Amino acid sequence: MSKNTHGGNIYKKAKELGIASSEILDFSANINPIGLPDHIRQAMIDAIDGIINYPDPDCEDLKSAIAVSDGVSRSAITCGNGGADLLYRIGFGLKPKKVLLPVPAFVEYEEALTAAGAGMDYYYMQEDFVIREDFLARIDEETDLLIICNPSNPTGILTEREFLLRVLDKARKTGTLVMVDECFLEIVENEAAYTLKPFVKDYDNLIILKSFTKLYAIPGVRLGYIIAGDPDIIEKVNRAGQAWSVSHIAQAAGLAALKNTEYKKQVIETTSRELAFMKEELGRLPIRLYDGAANYLFFRAPGISDLDRRLEKYGIMIRNCSNYVNLGDDYWRVAVKSREENQKIIGALHQVLG
């Protein structure tokens, strides 16, 4: 699968259109609508002089801060060069042979795990894209790892915690590891009702993937981490990566992010407000809109496979979802951004969809 299949490649699109990347309004990448906070910007600037030394390979201070913030043991955490880096390290460190994956799902799961030799066992969700009870029957002794993204990427649909706990119980009986990707959950208004962080100590087969990218608008910094109750998982994932995978600048950004809880509240409030606005406005268009809870919305424009091209003349990029397993070429995803930006894409969509 091509590495050019993700959203957010404004540089490539700018070259195609013959314009500056700054002229593109990027709705293909799901970054919070407020943008880079000043306290993180300043922390990275202040950390510049420290780059004459190698970064802390163990991210000791950052792990301590994450432990306090997430309410987990410090020994249950390891950090990486973004969520994608950790996916590859999970693949090469844990070496799963059979991976159960509800689809559609983030394309990087398959890219990372098949690169490490895993075979994919797809659970094809129905058109409402909800994981149903029959998923439990698909977990057996041959399933080494299963992955659930909560909320789902690309649909934004949430999976109830009660169901996830039953998945964990079944997986524990079959010796199956469960990775729950919560990278977008922190932006969800009722995160506490869905996160599995309180259960890490109870399930040694649980891995939670987290990222600073989405909440703090720092995808270019590359910073993520996993939480796992089994020390053996942490050790194997650590061994599968390079010693200095998290830069000094990234560690400084992470520490600054965790010290400011007001910014997170502001992001959640803004996202919730703009998500409701976008749902109302998109609901007036001739599309099938799914009831997502994240900072993006997923929809089908029946029979329209060139919506991204139609929006290019407005300088707008959206996520073409045709490369997701279990999706056709008329499925699309758009980020939730500022009110002014959201109004621009709504206006453009009315023009191109009629």
C-alpha positions in Angstrom: 0.0 0.0 0.0 1.4 3.4 -1.0 2.6 5.7 1.7 0.9 8.6 -0.1 -2.6 7.4 0.9 -3.0 9.4 4.1 -4.5 12.9 4.6 -2.6 16.0 5.2 -0.1 16.0 2.3 -0.6 19.6 1.5 2.9 19.8 -0.1 2.1 17.3 -2.8 -1.3 18.8 -3.5 0.1 22.3 -3.8 2.5 21.1 -6.4 -0.3 19.5 -8.3 -2.4 22.6 -8.3 0.6 25.0 -8.8 -0.1 27.0 -5.7 1.6 27.6 -2.4 0.8 25.1 0.4 -0.3 28.0 2.6 -3.2 28.6 0.1 -4.7 25.2 0.7 -7.5 24.8 3.3 -6.8 21.3 4.5 -9.8 19.3 5.7 -8.1 16.0 5.1 -6.1 15.9 8.3 -7.9 15.9 11.7 -6.0 18.5 13.8 -7.8 20.4 16.5 -9.4 23.7 15.3 -7.6 25.9 17.7 -4.1 25.2 16.5 -0.7 25.1 18.1 -1.0 26.6 21.7 1.4 29.3 22.7 2.7 27.4 25.8 3.9 24.5 23.6 5.4 26.8 21.0 7.4 28.6 23.8 8.5 25.4 25.4 9.9 24.1 22.1 11.7 27.5 21.6 13.1 27.3 25.1 14.4 23.8 24.5 16.4 24.7 21.5 19.8 25.0 23.3 19.3 21.5 24.7 19.6 19.9 21.2 23.4 19.9 21.5 22.9 16.8 23.7 21.2 13.5 22.9 17.6 13.4 24.1 16.7 11.3 27.1 16.3 7.8 25.5 13.9 6.7 28.3 11.7 9.9 28.3 11.8 9.7 32.1 10.3 13.1 32.9 7.7 12.8 30.2 6.6 9.3 31.3 6.2 10.6 34.9 4.0 13.4 33.6 1.9 11.1 31.5 1.5 8.7 34.5 0.0 11.5 36.6 -2.2 12.8 33.8 -3.6 9.4 32.8 -3.7 7.8 36.2 -1.5 4.8 35.3 1.8 3.4 36.5 4.9 5.0 35.0 6.2 1.5 34.2 3.2 0.9 32.0 4.2 3.7 29.5 6.6 3.9 26.6 7.0 6.8 24.2 7.6 6.9 20.5 8.0 9.1 17.4 4.3 9.5 17.0 1.6 6.8 16.9 2.8 5.4 13.5 6.2 4.7 15.0 4.7 2.8 17.8 2.5 0.7 15.5 5.6 -0.5 13.7 7.3 -1.2 17.0 4.3 -3.2 18.1 4.4 -5.2 14.9 8.1 -5.9 15.0 8.3 -6.2 18.8 5.3 -8.4 19.5 5.4 -10.2 16.1 1.7 -11.1 15.8 0.9 -13.6 13.0 -2.8 -13.1 12.8 -4.4 -9.7 13.4 -8.2 -9.2 13.7 -9.2 -5.8 12.4 -12.7 -4.3 12.0 -12.8 -2.4 8.7 -12.8 0.3 7.6 -9.9 1.2 9.7 -6.8 3.5 9.8 -4.6 2.3 6.9 -1.4 2.5 9.0 -2.5 -0.5 11.1 -2.2 -2.8 8.1 0.9 -1.1 6.7 2.8 -1.5 9.9 1.7 -5.0 10.9 2.0 -6.6 7.5 5.5 -5.1 7.2 6.3 -7.1 10.3 4.9 -10.3 8.8 1.3 -10.3 10.2 -1.7 -11.6 8.3 -4.9 -9.5 8.4 -8.2 -11.1 9.3 -10.9 -8.5 8.4 -14.2 -8.1 10.2 -16.3 -6.4 7.7 -18.7 -4.0 9.4 -22.1 -3.4 8.0 -23.1 -0.1 6.4 -23.8 1.5 9.8 -20.1 0.7 10.6 -20.8 -0.5 14.1 -18.9 -3.5 15.7 -21.6 -6.0 16.5 -21.9 -8.9 18.8 -20.7 -11.4 16.2 -17.2 -9.8 16.5 -16.7 -11.8 19.7 -17.0 -15.1 17.9 -14.2 -14.1 15.5 -11.7 -14.0 18.4 -10.1 -17.4 18.8 -6.8 -19.0 19.8 -5.2 -18.2 16.5 -5.9 -14.5 16.9 -2.6 -13.0 18.2 -3.8 -9.3 18.2 -7.0 -7.4 17.6 -7.3 -3.7 17.0 -10.2 -1.4 17.7 -10.0 2.4 17.2 -12.2 4.3 19.5 -13.6 6.6 18.2 -13.2 4.9 14.8 -11.0 6.4 12.1 -12.5 7.2 9.6 -16.1 7.0 10.8 -15.8 8.8 14.2 -18.3 6.3 15.7 -17.7 5.4 19.3 -17.7 1.8 20.7 -19.2 1.4 24.2 -16.8 0.6 27.0 -19.0 -2.3 28.2 -18.5 -4.0 24.8 -14.8 -3.4 24.8 -14.5 -5.0 28.3 -16.3 -8.1 27.0 -13.8 -8.1 24.0 -11.0 -8.0 26.5 -12.5 -10.8 28.6 -12.9 -13.0 25.5 -9.4 -12.2 24.3 -7.9 -13.0 27.6 -9.3 -16.5 27.4 -7.9 -17.0 23.9 -4.5 -15.5 24.7 -5.1 -12.5 22.4 -3.7 -9.0 22.8 -6.1 -6.1 22.4 -4.9 -2.8 21.1 -7.3 0.1 21.5 -6.4 3.2 19.7 -7.6 6.2 21.7 -5.7 8.9 19.8 -8.9 10.8 19.1 -10.7 10.0 22.3 -9.2 12.9 24.3 -11.0 15.4 22.0 -14.4 13.7 22.7 -16.5 15.5 25.2 -17.3 12.4 27.4 -13.9 10.8 27.2 -14.1 9.5 30.8 -17.1 7.3 29.9 -15.2 5.5 27.1 -11.4 5.3 27.9 -9.9 2.0 29.0 -7.1 3.7 31.0 -8.6 2.7 34.4 -8.5 -0.9 33.3 -4.9 -1.3 32.3 -4.0 -2.8 35.7 -6.8 -5.4 35.3 -5.9 -6.7 31.9 -2.4 -7.7 31.0 -3.6 -8.2 27.4 -4.5 -4.5 26.9 -2.5 -2.0 25.0 -3.7 1.6 24.6 -2.3 3.8 21.8 -2.2 7.5 22.5 -0.9 10.6 20.6 -0.2 14.2 21.3 -0.7 15.0 17.6 -4.5 15.6 17.4 -5.3 17.3 20.7 -2.3 19.7 20.7 -2.0 20.3 16.9 1.6 19.1 16.6 1.7 16.5 13.9 5.1 17.8 12.7 6.7 17.2 16.1 5.9 13.4 16.2 5.0 12.3 19.7 2.9 9.4 20.9 2.9 6.7 23.6 1.4 3.4 24.6 0.1 2.2 27.9 0.2 -1.5 28.7 -0.2 -3.4 31.9 2.2 -6.2 31.0 5.9 -5.2 31.5 6.9 -7.7 28.8 4.9 -5.8 26.2 6.7 -2.6 27.1 10.1 -4.2 27.0 9.5 -5.8 23.6 8.1 -2.6 22.1 11.1 -0.7 23.4 13.6 -3.2 22.0 11.9 -2.9 18.5 12.7 0.8 18.2 15.8 3.0 18.1 17.3 4.4 21.3 16.5 8.1 20.6 13.1 7.9 19.0 11.7 10.9 20.8 13.6 14.1 20.2 14.5 16.6 22.9 12.1 19.1 21.3 9.2 16.6 21.3 9.7 15.7 25.0 9.7 19.4 25.9 6.4 19.8 23.9 4.8 16.9 25.7 5.8 18.1 29.1 4.4 21.6 28.3 1.2 20.1 26.9 0.4 18.1 30.1 1.0 21.1 32.4 -1.9 23.1 30.8 -5.3 21.5 31.4 -7.2 24.7 30.4 -6.1 24.3 26.8 -7.6 20.8 26.6 -10.9 22.1 27.9 -10.9 24.8 25.3 -10.2 22.4 22.5 -13.0 20.0 23.7 -15.6 22.9 24.0 -14.6 24.3 20.6 -14.7 21.0 18.9 -18.0 20.0 20.4 -19.6 23.3 19.3 -18.2 23.1 15.7 -19.0 19.4 15.4 -22.7 20.2 16.1 -22.6 23.1 13.6 -21.1 20.9 10.9 -23.6 18.1 11.5 -26.5 20.5 11.2 -25.1 22.1 8.0 -24.0 18.8 6.3 -27.4 17.4 7.1 -28.9 19.7 4.6 -26.8 18.2 1.8 -27.7 15.2 -0.4 -25.3 12.9 1.5 -25.5 10.1 4.1 -23.8 11.6 7.2 -22.6 9.3 10.0 -23.0 10.4 13.6 -19.4 10.7 14.5 -18.1 12.0 17.9 -14.5 13.0 17.0 -13.1 16.1 15.4 -14.0 14.9 11.9 -17.1 13.8 10.1 -17.6 10.9 7.7 -20.1 10.7 4.9 -21.2 9.1 1.7 -22.0 11.1 -1.4 -23.8 8.4 -3.4 -22.3 8.0 -6.9 -19.9 10.9 -6.5 -16.3 9.7 -6.8 -14.6 13.0 -7.6 -15.7 15.2 -4.8 -12.1 15.9 -3.8 -11.4 17.1 -7.4 -14.5 19.3 -7.4 -13.4 21.0 -4.2 -9.9 21.7 -5.4 -10.9 24.8 -7.3 -11.9 26.2 -3.9 -8.5 25.4 -2.6 -10.0 22.8 -0.3 -8.6 19.3 0.4 -10.7 16.5 1.9 -10.0 12.9 2.7 -10.8 10.5 -0.1 -11.6 7.2 1.8 -11.6 4.9 -1.2 -8.3 3.3 -0.1 -9.9 2.0 3.2 -10.8 -1.6 3.1 -14.6 -2.1 3.0 -15.3 1.4 1.5 -16.3 2.4 -2.0 -15.1 5.5 -3.9 -17.9 7.7 -2.8 -17.0 7.8 0.9 -15.4 11.0 2.3 -14.1 12.4 5.6 -13.7 16.1 6.5 -12.1 17.6 9.6 -13.9 19.9 12.0 -12.1 23.2 12.0 -12.8 26.9 13.0 -16.2 28.4 12.3 -14.9 30.5 9.4 -13.2 27.5 7.8 -16.2 25.3 8.4 -18.4 27.9 6.7 -16.1 27.9 3.7 -16.3 24.1 3.1 -20.1 24.1 3.7 -20.5 26.8 1.1 -18.2 25.0 -1.4 -20.1 21.7 -0.8 -23.4 23.4 -1.6 -21.9 24.6 -4.8 -20.5 21.3 -6.0 -23.3 19.1 -4.7 -26.2 21.4 -5.5 
